[in-house]
Amino acid sequence: MAKIIVQNKEITVVSVNASDYISLTDMANAKESESRAADIIKNWLRNRYTLEFLGTWEMVHNPGFKVVEFDHFKSQAGLPSFVMSVSEWIEKTDAVGIIVKKGKYGGTYAHKDIAFEFGSAISVPFKIYLIEEFQRLKEQEQAQIGWSAKRELSKINYRIHTDAIRQNLIPAEVTPQQASRIYASEADVLNVAMFGQTALEWRDAHPDLKGNVRDYASVNELICLSNMENLNAVFINEGLPQHERLVRLNRIAIQQMQVLEDVNKRYLK
């Protein structure tokens, strides 16, 4: 569940079977008072063009859609006596593009394609702002997915890094506490090479933040950090002393970050 703000009104977006559904109830509330939302949706459903749009959408996306029942509703649409609720539409046709949810975030929800169409019943400017804010939400989600993927890759490569430390730098007779200090020291080799500070220095500089410096790294920094974990593991296996590895890794970090930033600039043009 997520919220977007459209013309100072909160609109709820939920995921249903991996698809985005937008609250028609919230959208209707943005136009009228909460008590009128159901009437706005019901009046929209009475429109012949609306029914044709909904039926076409269902026939394209829903193999179980009952076309015969839909044809009956379409023949009645536009008549003064024709009235239909969302629940009746769903029950009679097995439609999936519109759903009714109960509970805390209850109301009528529609697949984004249908919700954008319903936006025209609110107002054209509202529909435009709705689409823009929804697209902004999707961009933010994709950025977060990309960040999370790079963070997970960094964790996997860190395992390669710690294995190299365990096999080459930790004598068999050391205590767990001593081994922990060696691991932390090597982690700080990467932190200093990449971020210019140790984990402790970062925590002292950011007492109000939770987690560690890597939790606040950019996607490019995580890509670079992942590469450096692999490289440091190679350098450790080759027997290079720590100070030499730190200098090499810092040079590599500067070079790779520059390359990644240049790629981003070309992509954005």
N, C-alpha and C positions, 0 to 999 in steps of 0.2 A: 504494500500500500504506500502511495506517495501522494503529496499534495502539490498542486501548482496554483499560482495566483494569477487570475485573469480579471483585469479591471477591478482590483482590490477585493475580489471574491475568491474564497478557497474552493478548488475543484479537486475531488478525489479521483485518483487513478489506481486501479487494482490490476493484478495479473490473474488471468483466468486461462488455464490450459496453455500457458506460455504466450498468451496474447494480452494486449493492453485494453482494458475496458474503462471508460470514463463515466463518471456519475452524471446521468441526465438530471437527476434530482437536484444536485448542486448547481448545475447549469440553469435549470428552471428557477431555482431560488435566487439566482443572480439577477433574474429579470423581474420576478414578482416576490411577494411574501411567501414564506414557507408553506402556508395553507393553500396556496394556489399552484404549487409545483405539480401536483398530480393532475390537475385540470389542464395545465399547459401541455404535458406529455400526452394526455388522452386526446386533446384536440389535434395535436400534431399527428397522432396515429389515424385519425379520421380522414386525413387528407389523402386523396387518391394517388397523388405523386409520391407521397411518403410510403404508402403501401407498395407501390410498384418498385420503389428503390429498395425497400426492405426485402421484398420477395426476390428481386434480382440478386441482391447480395447473398441471400440464403442459398439460392440455386447454384451460385458460383462456389460457395464455401462450405455448404452443409449437405452432404449426400443424403441425410435422413429427412430433409425438409419435405413436408407434405404439400405438394404442389396443388392437388385437387382442393384442399381446404383453403389454400391461398387464393385460388381462382374465385372461390365463393366470396371471400372477403373483398376481393378486388371488384367484383361485380356490384357489391353493395356500397363501396366507398363513394363518398360524395353525396349520398342521399341524406335528407334531413334526419331520418330516423336511425341512421347508422351510428352506432356507438361501439367502441371496442376498447378493452383494457389491455395493458401489457401482459397480465397474467393469462388472459384469454388467448391472445396472439401466440404466446409461448405454448400453452396447453394444446391448442387446436392444430398448430402447424409444426410443432417440435422445433421451433426456431432456436438458434443459439446466439444470434447476434445481439440480442437484448436479454438481460437477465435481471432477476429481482433478488436482492440480498437482504437478509434480516440481521438484526443485531446492532452493534455499536455503529458500524459504518453502513447501515442498511440503506436501501433505496433502489432506484432503477439505474442500471448500468448498461452501457452499450459499447460494442466494439468501436475502436477509435474511428473507423471509417464511417460508421453510423452516427457516432457522437459529433463528428465534424459536420455532417449533414444536418443534424439537429441544431447545431450552432446557428444555422441560417434562420431558424425559427426564433432565436433569441435576438440576434441582430448581426449584420454583416461585420461590423467592427469587432464584436465579441468573438465571432468565429475566427477571424484573422488572428486576434490576440491569443485565442485558445490554441490554434495550430502552432504559433510561434513558441508559446510557453511549453507545449508538449514536446516539440522538437528540442527545446533547450534541456528538458528533463532527460530525454533519450541521449543527448550528447554527454550530459553529466554521468549517466549510468555507464555509457560505453567507456568513458575516461576512467571511471572507477574499476570497471572490469579489467581494462588494460593495466592499471596500476596493480591490481590484485594479482594478475597473472605474472607480472614481472617480480612482484614481491615473493610469490611462491617459487619462481625460478631461482631467485636469489637464495631462498632457504635451501633448495635442493643442492645448489652449487656450494653452499656453505658446508653441507655434509661432506662433500669432496674435500673441501678445505680442512675441516677438522680431522678427517681421516689421515690426510697427509701430515698434520701436526702430530697426531697420535703415533703414527708409524715412524716418524723421523726425529721428533723433538722431545718426546716424553719418555724418559728412562723407565724401565719396568719397576724400579724400586721406589718411585716417588709416591707420595700420599695423594689422595683425591684432591685435597686442598691445593697442593703444589701444582698438580695437573691443571686445576681450574685456573690458576694464575697464568699458566703458560697459554692456555686457550684464550683467555682475556687479552693477554699481551698481543697475540697474533691477530685477534679481532681488531684491536686498536691500530695495528699496522694498516689494515684496510681503512679504518675510520679516518686516520690521519691522512693517508694517501688520497682518499676520496673527499672527505669533508673538512680536513684541516684541523681536526680536534679529536681527542679521545672520547670514549663514551661518558666518562666521568665529567670531563670538561663540558660536554653538551648538556648533561643533566644539571650541572651547576648553573649553566647559562639559561636554562629553561625549566625552572623549578615548578611551573604551573602546568607543564605538559606531561601527559602519561606516555608510557612506552619508551622507545629509544629513537636515536637519530634516524635509523632506517625506516621507521614508521612514518616519517615526515619527508622522506626523499621523493624527488620527482621520478617520473617514469624513466627519463634519460639517466638519472643518477643510479637507478636500480639496474638498468641494463649494464651500465659501466661497472657497477659494483659486482654484478654477477660475473662479468668477464674477468675482473681482477681476482675474484676468489679462485677461479680456475688457474689463472696465471701464478698466483702466489703458491698454490698447491704444487705447480710444476717447479717453481723456484726452490721450494722447500725440499722437494725430492731430489733436486740437483745439488743441494747442500749449500746454497748461497746464504751468507749471514744476513741477519735481520735488517741491519742498517742499509745494506746494499739493496735488499728487496724493497724496502720502503722508498728509496730514491727512484728505483725503476718503476714501481707501481704508481708513484705520484706523477711521473712523466707520462706514463701511459694514460692515467686518468685525465690529465689535461688535454692530451691529444684526442682521446676518444670523445670526451665531452664536446670538444670543438667540432668534431665530425658530426656528432649527433645533432648539435644545434644548427649546423649548416644544412643538414638534411631536413630538419623541421622548417627552416626558413624557406627552402625551395618548395616544400610541400604546401606551405601556406600561400605561396604566390599564385 
